[in-house]
Amino acid sequence: MDNLAIALFTIFGTVASVTGVVIYVFNGTRNLIREMRDTQNRIVEMINEIKLTQNKIVEMIDEIKLTQNKIIEMIDEIKLTQNKIIEMIDEIKLTQNKIVEMIDEIKLTQNKIVETLANQTKILEKIESKLPA
């Protein structure tokens, strides 16, 4: 019976040892699975945060595009205004040229009037010189 007891003791010891190892591995595996689930949950949270950030970035890009379009519209308005100003300046130059031409014509007319008055004065002087005193 000693051999049987030793054999049973060895078998039970081995079974207990194997059982201990299995339990240890099982607990380790459970812990590993728990950690993997926690990691997966953190990854899911991070993915959701990234999606939110991406959505915010898309919104910001849309706002930037709207602002760019407004700026382009404003630039177009400024160009139109500049063109109108250039047209007005050209009209003013034309008007100035016409005024200069009119002033030149007035000067010519004044010179002719002065010549005519001078001639009339000479004629009157001749007439007066011929009149008896």
Protein Blocks (a to p, Z undefined) as FASTA:
>chain_A
ZZmmmmmmmmmmmmmmmmmmmmmmmmmmmmmmmmmmmmmmmmmmmmmmmmmmmmmmmmmm
mmmmmmmmmmmmmmmmmmmmmmmmmmmmmmmmmmmmmmmmmmmmmmmmmmmmmmmmmmmm
mmmmmmmmmpcZZ
